[in-house]
Each structure stands twice: as C-alpha cells, then as structure tokens.
Amino acid sequence: MSRHWLLITLALLASGCAGEAVRPDLVRLYASSRDDHPQPPVVVIHGILGAKMRDRRSGEEIWPGSLTKLLTSDYQDLAVPLAQGRAVADQLEPYALFESAAGQDFYGEIIRVLASAGGYAPGVPGAAAQPGERRYYVLTYDWRQDNVQAAGALDRLIEQIRQDYGDPYLRVDLVAHSMGGLVSRYYLRYGSVDLLDGNDFPVTQAGATKVRRAILLGTPNFGSVTALTGLIEGVQVGLRKIPPEVLASMPSAPQLFPHALHDWLITADGRVLDRDQFDVELWRRFQWGPFNPAVIARIAARDGADAVDQLQRAFAHHLERARRFTWALSVPIAQPKVPLIVFGGSCQLTPARLLVEEEKGESMLRLWPGAVKHPQPGVDLDRLMLEPGDGTVTKASLLARDALDPRVPRHRHSFFPLDYAVFLCERHDRLTGNPSFQDNLLQALLAVDAQLGGD
C-alpha cells in the first residue's frame, strides 16, 4: 500500500471513529433555555402498539406482557370484540407508554430527553401546574380502535391540561410518532367530531385553536404499504406473528393503508394496476386477510362460522371508514393555523408498491422484488417496488406526496400544510432515540413563539 493510500485509509478510519463517538450534549446545549423561560406543555402521542394494554378487571398486562410472551405469543387476546359487524369496547385499556423491551428503546429516550435537556416535568392530568413549570404529558390511547376515538381522547386531555394550568385559552405543543401523527392531523382539522360515516369533511380547525406547534415523526401521511401487507400475512413480533384476523378486527389498522392517490400495485412489466385497496371485494377476490381460507378455518374452528361472518362484515366497515379517514386528511384548508414540522427517515429502502404476477393462470401477490419469479427485461423492480424511507414509511409518504421526485408538483387533491422537514438516517422504530431528531425537536419546541412559515 502506498503512503498516499495509507494516509487516506487512516483519515477515513479516524473520521468513522469520531463519527461514532460524537453525540450532542443536549443538556449543555439547552441549559440556558431552562432559566425562567415559559413554555407551553408538550403532549407526546405514540403510534400503533405504542401503549401498554392491560385488563382493567384483573390488571394483567396483555401488551406486551412478559418477555416470554413478547417472543412467543400470537396475541389473539388483542383482538377487538365485534357485534353486528362493528367493533365494540372491551376490558382492555391503555395504561402506560411502551418505553422499551428486550433492550430496544421505543419511547423512553424521548421522555428522558424532554426531562433532562428540555427541563419538562411529567404532567399528571388533574394536578395543578405550578407557575413557570414546564410539563410534558403522554396521551395513552387504545391504538386498536378508530383514530377518531383517539382524537377525542386528545381533546379531553388538552381540556384537562387547560384546567391544570388555569388557562382556558392555553395552547399545547404536539409531538407525535407514526400513527399518532395521523391522530394529530385529524384533530387539528376537525377536533373530536366524527365525520367518517359520511362523505363531507367541513374543516373547522377546531383542534388547531388549542395547539401551538405540531411535530410529526415518521408519520405515514400518505399511508404505508407495510400496513397493508400486515393485514395480508400478519405482523412479526418476536418469534411469531400477530395474525391477520387479529389485525382485521382493529379499526385503526386500515387507516394506515396507502392513500387512494398512491399507485400501490403494479404488474411484472411495471404497469400500474388501478385497484381500490379500500374495496372489500378486492380482498374477497384475492382471498386476503379475513377472506384467506386458512384464516377462515382458524376462526371457524375456534369461534364458529358466525365469528367469520362478523369479522368479514366488520372489516368491510373498517375499510370504508379508513377510505374516508385518508380523504379527510387531504381536504384543503384556506389558512391553516398550525403548519406541520416533519421528521423522518430517508436512508433505508422501504416497500412502496406491491406486485401482481401471473403464474399458472393465477394472480400471485409479490411483496418484495426478490420474490418475483419471472422478472421482465428492462424493468427495475427495486426502483419500482422500493423507495427511500425508514423501512416502514417512505420519504414520499412522510411528505404526503404521490411522487418521490421533489420536482413533481404535489397532487392537486393532496393538501399538506408543511412548515419544514428534517430527514434522518434511522429505522422507523428507532426514530425517537435518534440524537439529531432530539436536538432538532428541542430547537423547535424551545424556539420563540412566532408565526411559522407557509406550506
């Protein structure tokens, strides 16, 4: 090796080691901001699976439960009970943030940073705030149920915070991860009003009058293909999967599906297939989710044929409400009161489209480029099926765009009042612990209160 290449190699090694060692000292960075500087309270909103669930009668923790359960359970006990083709309430309740498990942090880091570097104390709803006290609150909601229910829970929490502060006009800051960002967006537009049983979405900005800033992290603003595949093949947790029949019982699950404006399905030659992911007949035709013969057999053997009918009817209802939910978030707002600050990943190839391949006269669904049996010459399946993102949410979805190319104008039916976006190299489930996010989060929260810029 020449001396020249040796110096370059040593320099690269040194820079790599330095990069691993460098982490912002957030406590020191924001120490001066904690001196008698009033701040609105912060509400942290988790995503799907983000709150621990317990049986309110026995106190037994159902999600995630013990480490053994996390590794080996298929979580049938998380299924939402159904009656007359609708989801109903059960004895499960959210009771705490899912901070970490098996050495993996989910929400613990963000809470610790708000406390240690931001100077925020944990707020207990119903306890009066002291003058000058900074508080953070956590909205723990039943992430299985409809997101409109979560928006109602958010409104009740904010009203309680206003009472705690003795200020009926207090505005809070929202920090929302993943599906929690969709809850926040619905709340900003419509407050706690449920508009999903109809096709009219009059925007009142009822929630926006109670919010100063809204910060979204890893939010699938144009949906997630991985959410759709979860309803088809289940979601891996530990060594097993939460099966499709459990997920299909949850009204929130299809509210994470790709937006109707997103081309989510293609053929082996790269052509876009115009298929409605919210049409129950598509699911019936392809035998997906609760229409899969293996799923039907499991349900019938365990609970009887009527349970199969109940789930299929409820799933059809969930799909239709999910369709309206996605459109409700796209309706234009003349003068948005709270532009959105967005953070998310852009370094990991993420499912953006599924592929249908004809094989022996049958249409077979392919979830990954490597699963395509007969790739067509000149068709770049990696580029078509995968896009940069965080492994779960693509960069385009994060920005509520139907096209990744920033030169392509936003779809005329997709309104998204973006203030600014920050992109990170991080996986979806690790975004809250990313030090760059934490630094930028505190910068956004602690900045002087001024009108944020346009969209």
N, C-alpha and C positions, 0 to 999 in steps of 0.2 A: 504494500500500500504506500503510495507517495505521501510526502509530508503534507501536500495540499489537501488530499482527501482525508488524511488523519485529522487535520485541524477542523474540517467541515464536520466529520463524524463526532468529534469531541464537542463541538459547538451545538450540534443537534441533540446530543445526549444531555448536555448541560441545560439546554432550553427545555427539554422534556422533563427533566427532574425538577427544574424550577417551576414549571407549569403545574406539576402535581403538588408542589409544596405551597403554592400561593393560594390563599383564601382570604377574602376581605375580612378585616376585623370590624364587624358591623357594630359592635358595642362602642368602639372608639369612634367610628365614622359618624355615629348618630348621637354621641354623648351630649353635645351641646343642644340638640333639639329637645332634650328632656327637661330643660330648665324653664319651668313656668310657661310652657308653650301649649295652649289648649288645643285639643284635637277631638274631632267627632269620634264617637265609639265605632269600632270595627266589628262587622258581623262576618264570620267565616262560614262558608257554605260548602259542604262536602259534595262529592259526586256519588254515583251509584256504588253500592257496597261500602260507603264511607262512614256509616254509623253502626255501632254495635246494636244488636237487636236482642231483646230478652222477652220471655214470657212474663207478662205483668202479674199473673197469678202466683206462679212459683218462684219467679226471679231467675230462672235458669237462662243462661246466655245461649241463644240459638245461633247467632252470628257474631264473631267467627267461632266462638266456643273454645274448647281446648286446642292445643297444638295437634293432638291426635285427630280431633275432628276436622281441623283445617286441612290436614293431609289426606284423610281417608273418607270423608263424608261426601255424599252427593246432594246434601242439603234439601231433601224433599220437604223438610219442615219449614222451609222458607216460602213454599207455595202460598199464594193468596187464595183464600176461600172464595168460592163462586156461588151465586144464587141467581136463577133466572137469567143466565148468560151475562152476569155483571160481577165485577169484583166487589167484595164487601170487606168490612173491617174485621180484624181478628184480634187475638190476645197478644200479638207481638207488638212491642213498642221500641222505638229508638231511645237509647238512654245515655250514650257517650260516643265521642268521636273515636273512630278506629285509628289510633295513633301509630301503632306498629305491631308487627307479628314476625316471629322467627328471625329477628334481626333486621327486618326490612321496615324502613320508615315509610309511613304514608302521610300522616298529618301532624305527627309530633314535632317535627322540625319547625314548621311554620308557626306553631303555637309558641315554641320556645324562643324563636327569633322576635316575634311580636313582644314578648315579655322582656327578654334580656336586652335587645338593641332598641326596640321601639318604645319601651317604658310603659307598655299596656299591661294592666292588671286584669285577671279573669273576672268577667262580669257575671253576677248571679241574678237572673231575672227576678224582680221583686225586691231586691236590696237597693236602697237609695245610694246614688253615686255621691261621692264627696267632691267639694269644689276643687276644680283643677285636675281631678283624677282622669287618667286615660284608661279606657276599658276596651277589652275585646269580648265578644260574645260568640258562641257557636250555635248555629242553627242545626240541631239534630232532627232530621225528619225521616219518615218512613220512605226510603228510596225505592221501595217496591211499588208504591201506589202512584197515582197520577201526579204529574208535576204541578198541575194546578192546585192540588191539595198542599203541596209543598210551598207554593206561592202564598197560600192562605196562612200557613204556619209562619212564614217570614213576616207577613203583615202583623200578625199577633205579637211576634217577638219585638218588632220595631215599636209598636204601640206601647208595649211594656217598658221598653228602654226609655221612651219619652217620659213615661211616668217616673221611672227611676231617676231621671235627670231633672224632673220637674219642668220640662220644656215641651209643650205640645207641638212646637214647630221644629224640633230638633231633626237634623238630617244625619244619616249614618253613612259610613263607607262600607261597601260590599267587597269581599274577596272570595271569589267563587271558583271552585275547581270542577272541571269536566261537566257532568250533567247539572251541577249546581249553577253553572253559568247560564244554562237554558232556563232554569227556575228564575234566576235573577232577571233575565231579559223579559220573560213573560210578566214578571211582577212590575218591572219598570213601565211596561206598556199598559197593563190592564189592572194592576193591583191584585186583589184577591178574587175578582169576578171570573166565574167560569163561563167562557164563551164557546166551548168546544162541542156543544150539542147543536150548533148552528153553523152557518157559513158566513156570517157577518162579524167583522172584528173591528168595531169602533175603538180607535186608540184614544184613551183618556190621559195616559201618563200618570195615572193615579199613584202608582208606586214611586215614580220619579220625583214627586214632590217631597218624598221622605228620604231621598238618597242624595248624597253629595257626589260620590265617585263610585264607579263600578269597575272592578278589576277582575277580568276573566282569565283563568289559567287552564290551558288545554281543553277548552270548550269546543265540542263538535258543532259549531254554529251552522254547518251545512250537513250535519249528520256524520255517521261513521259506518262504513261497510262492515267493520268487525262486530258492530252491534247486530247487524242483520245476520251474519254468519253464526253468531252465538245462538240465535233462535233456530238455526237450522241444525247445527251439530253440537250445541252445548258450549259451556264456558269452562275452561280448565281452571280448577282450583286445587292446588296440591297434586295428589296422585289421581284424582278423579275429576269428573265434570259435573257441573250443575246442569241437569238435562234440559232439553227444550221444553218439556211440559211444565217444569217449574218456572222457567223464564216467561213462557207464553201466558202464564196466569198473572203476570205483573203488568199493570197498565203502563208503567214508565218505560218498559223495555223497547217497544217500537217507537217511542218518542225520541229515541236516539238514532233511528234509521236515517239513511241518506235522504236529503231533501228531494222533493219531486223534480226540481230543476237540475238535479245531478244525474249525469249519464252513468249509471251504476252497473250496467250489464252490457257485455259485448259478445260477439261471436269470435270464433277462432281466426277469422280473417280480419278482425279489427273493427267490424261494423258495430255501431251502437244499436242495441235492441231496445225498442220503446216498450218497456214493461212497467206496470204500476206496482211498486213494492208494497203499497198500502191496500191493494185489492186482495181480498181473502181468496178469490177464485184462483189467483196465481199460485198461492200457497197450496190450495187444494189440488190444482193440476200437477204441480211438481212434487206433491207429497212432502212438503217441508213442514217443520215444526210440529204442531199438533195433528197434522194430517199424514205424518210419517207412519207407515204400518207398524214399525217396531215401537214407536211411541204409543200408538193406539192400543197395541197389545199389552203394554206395561200398565197403562191406565186402567184398561178393562179388567185385567187380572187382579189389580189391587183394589179398585173402587167401583167397578161395574161400568156397563155401557152408558148409563146416564151421565157419568162423570166425563166421558169422552165428548158427548154432545154439549155439556155445559162449557167445557174448555174451548171447544171449537167456536161456539157462539160468542163467548166472552172475548176470544182472540179477535174475531171479526170486529167486535165493538172497539177493542183497544186499537186496532189498525185504523179505523175511521177517525177516532179521536186524535191519533198520532198524526194523521194527514193534516187535520185542521190545526193541530199544535204547530207543526212546522210552517204552515202558511201564516198563522197568526204572528209568528216572529218575523215575517218578511214584509208585512204591510208598511207602506211609507209613513213617516212621521214628519209633519211640516217643520217643526222646530224642536228637535229632541233636547230635552232638558239635561240629560246625562249621557254624553258621549262615552264610548267604551274604550277602556285600556285593555289591551290583549297581550297575553304572554303564551308562548307555546313552543313545541319542538319542531325542528325542520331538518334534522340530520339522519333520521332513520327511515328507510323505505317502509311504507305503510300501505296496506290494502286500500285501493281507491276504486277498483271495479272487479266484479266477478265475471267469469267467462262461461258461456254455454257451448259445449262441444257435442256434435252429433257422433254417436257411437252405436253401431248396430241398430240403427233406426230409432234410438232413444236420445233424448236431450239430457246430457250429463253436466252438472254444475262443477266448475273447477274454481277452487278458492285461491290457488297460487299458480304462478307461471310454470313451475316445475311439475305440476300435476297435469298439464295439458299433454294428451297422448300424441297428438299429431299437429305439432306447430307448423304454421304456414310460412313458406319462404318470404322473407322481407317484412314480416310482421314482428315488431319489437314488443313482445308480451310483457317484459319487465317494465318498459316505459308506460304501456297502456294500463296494466293492472296495478302497478305500484307507483306511489308518488312520495316525495319527501314529507316527513311528518315526525310524529313521536312514537310510531309503532301502533297507535290506535286511532289517532286523529291526524288527518293530512293537513299540511300547511294551508291548502286551499280552503278546506272546511273551517279551519280556525278563523279565517278571514271572511267566511260566509260567501265564498266565491265558487262559481261553477267551473272556473278555469284557473290553472296554476299560474299561467303566464301573466305577470302584472301589467303587461301592455294591453291585454284584452279587457275591455270595459266590463264592469260588473253587470250581471244580468239585470235587465230593467225591472224584473219582478222581485229582485232581492235587495231590500233596503237594510243597511247595516251601518249605524252611526259610529264609525270608528274614529277615535281620537288619535291613537298611535298604537303600534305593535312592536313587540320585542321578541326576537327569536332565539331559542336556546338549543344546545346540543344535549338533549336529555330525553329519557324514556317517559312515557305518559305517567306511569305510577311513581316516578321519582321527581316529577317536576317541582313539587312543593319544597323539596330539600335542596334544590339547585341554588348555590350561593349567588349566582348572577341574578336569578329571579328574586331572591330575598333582598338583595341590595336595591334592585330597581323597584321592588314593592315598597320598601320603606321610603325611598325617594319620592314615589308617587303619593303615598299616604301623608307624608310629613311636609310636602310642598305647600307653599302659601295658598290659601283658598282663593283661586281666581277662576274665571270662566275658562273652561277648557276649549281647545280649538275645534274646528269643524270636522267634517267627515271625510 
